[in-house]
Amino acid sequence: MNTQARKVAIVTGASQGIGAALVKAYRDRDYRVIANSRSIQPSSDPDVIAVAGDIAERAVAERIVKEALTRFGRLDTLVNNAGIFTAKPFTAFTEEDYAKTLAVNLTGFFHITQLAVAEMEKQRSGHIVSVTTTLAEYAIDGVPSVLASMTKGGLNAATKSLAIEYAKRGIRVNAVSPGVIKTPMHPAETHAALAGLHPVGRMGEIGDVVEAILYLESAGFVTGEILHVDGGQIAGH
């Protein structure tokens, strides 16, 4: 069997929550995976390469892409899952909050996506999907989210721009825009209040986001899409 023919995905923010579930989901589809987060542990699976490091640093992004190419010989998918969300009143954000959010949400996206697209262009095929937030398009009273909205809204705009720029070169670019998902980020005592933010009356599950990304992975006629997985938030309240 030609192992070169097996597809390869990069997943950022891969050590827990949605990212860890995505690594498993892509492996279940027989993809080989490069998994990145600051604190990720080495993998016991020979088809998963863990690359620890801060995605905001270009050297880390370069290392991730290099691992994909030297170890597995190709790069088919990039999932930009790494992200920071800080809910604070606008005037309470510090310079550090601002710098950190931009570093992970935008700079991290920029470096790894630029490097991945350059490789995908050579193959004339590839898929990029970013995890954003419905709050970027639909603000909710009582959920102050300016930095998340500013950065993730930027990713939504970049998704459409890249989709058009590369549509004729075989590269699709999409985003999944979740509501509030039950991850380790949200303590159990906040769940009831967070459930109430969604018209369907519950929080999302990690699997809801993973399934949406896998749908986009196989949807060859879909590009430039912001797929809302948000319990109806985007439709209204």
N, C-alpha and C positions, 0 to 999 in steps of 0.2 A: 504493500500500500504506500502511495506517495504521501508522506506526512505533510509535505509542503502544501498539499491541496486543502488541508484542514484549516478552517478559518481562525483568525486571531483577533481577540478583543482586548482593549485597554479599559480598565475601570478605575477611576480615581475616587478617593474617599471610600476605599474598599474594606476598611478593617471592621466595620460594624454596620448595623442597620441596613438601609437600602443597598449600599455598596457591597456588603458581604453577601447579601441575597442575590445580587446580580452576578457576582463571581460564580456562585453555585448554579444559577440559572443558565449562564453561558456554558459552563462545563457540562451541564445536563444536555446541552445541544451539541456537545463534542467540539466546542471552540476551545482553543488554548487561550489562556488569559494572562495578561500582565496586570497585577493588582497593586495599586499605590495608595498609601496614606502615610502621614508622618510617622506613625508608630506601628506600622504593620509588621507582623511576625513572619519569619520565613515559612514557606509552604512545604508541606510534606507531599504534595501532589506534583509530580514532575511536569504536568501540563499547566501549572500555575506558577508564575514567577512573581515573587513579592519584591517590590522596589520601595523601600522606605525613603521618605524625604518630603520636603515642603513643595507642593505643586506650584507655588508662586515663583520658585526659583527655576530659571531657564535650564540650568545644569541638570536639575532633577527631571524635567520634561525630556531633555535630550537623552538622559540615561534610560528612561522608560521606553522611548521609541527605539533606541539602540538595542535594548534587550529583546524587544519584539522581533526586530529584524535579524539579529545575530543568533538568537535561540530558535526562533520559529520561522524566519524567512519571509514574513509578510505581515501586513496590518490591514484588517478589514473593517474594524469598528472601534470607535472611541466613545466611551460614555463619560461625559463630564458630570460626575456626581458630587465631587467635593464642593462643599459650600458652607457658609457661615450665616446664621440667622440670629440677630440680636434685636429683641423687642424692647426699645427704650423710647421715652419721649424724645422728640427731635433735638431739643436743646440739651439733653443729657448725654448725647453721644460725645465721646472723647476723640481726640486726634488719633489715639491708638485704635479705638473702635473703627474709625473711618479707614485708617491705613490697612488694618487687618482684613476688613471686609472686602475692600478693593483688591487686596493682594490675592486672596483665595478665589473670590467669585469672578473677578475679571482678569487679573494678570495670569492666574493659573489657567483659566480657559484659553487665553490668548496664546501662551507659549506652546502648550501641548497640542492645541488645535492646529496651529500654524505648521508645526512639525509633522503632525499626522496627515494633514491635507497634502503636504509636499510628497509624502510617500504614496498616498492614495492616487494622486494624479498620475504617478508612474504606472500604476496598475490599471488606471482608468476605472476604478471601482472603489467604493467605500461608503461608510455610513457614520455620521456623527450625531449623537443625541445628547442634549444637555438637560439637566434637571433644574427647573426654575420654580416659580411660585405664582399662584393666581393673584396673590396680593399685589403683584406688579401691575396688574390690570384692573383689579377690583379691591380697593382699600376697604378695610372694615373698621368701623368706629370701635375704639377700645383695644385695637391691635396695632400699636404704633410700629411702623416697619419701613421707615424711609430708606435706610441703607440697603436692606434686602430688596426693596422695590426698585431702587435706583440701579443696583448691580444686576439683579435677575431680569429686570425689564430690559437692561442693555443686552443680556444674553438672548432674550426673545427677539429683539431687533436684529442682532447679529445672526441669529439662526435664519431669518428670512433673507437677509442680505447674502449670506454664504450660499444658501440654497439656490438662489438665482445665479450667482456668480459661477457656481460649479455644476449646474444642472446638466449642461451638455458634455460634462467631462466624467459622468458616471458616479459622481459623489452626491449622496443625499444627506441633507442636514435637517434635523427635527429637534423638537423639545417636548418634554413632558412637564406639565405645570400642575403640581399637586396642591391639594389643600393641606390640612394638618394631618400628618401621618404618625401612627403609633410607633415611635422609635425610641431608643434609649435617651434621646434628647429631651423627651417630655416626661416628667415624673408622673406617676399614677394618679396623684391627687389633683393634677390639672386636667385629667382626661374628660371629666364631665363637662367642664366649662368649654373645653376645646371642641367637644362633640357638637355643642350648641352653635358653633360658628358655621356649620354646614347645613344646608336645607334638608339633607337626608337624615340629620340628627345623630350622626356618628362620625368618629374619626376614620381616616383611611387606614388601611393595612399596608404593610410593606409589599405584600404580594400584589396589591392593586397597581402600584407603581411599576413593579417588575414586569407584570403582564403587559402593561402599556408599552414599555420599552421593547419587549419581545415582539409585540404586534408591529411596532414601527420597524424593527429589524427586518421583518419578513415582508413588509409592505412596499414593494418595489415601485409603485406608482405614487407614493406619498413622499413629498419633500416640502420643506418650508412650513411644516405644520407645528402649531403649538397645541398639543393634545392635553386637554384639561381633565385631570383625574382628581376632582375636588368636591365630590358630593353635591354638585350643583351650584357651588359658589359663584361661578362665572355667569350663571344665568340670572342671578338676582336673589333677593331675600324677601 
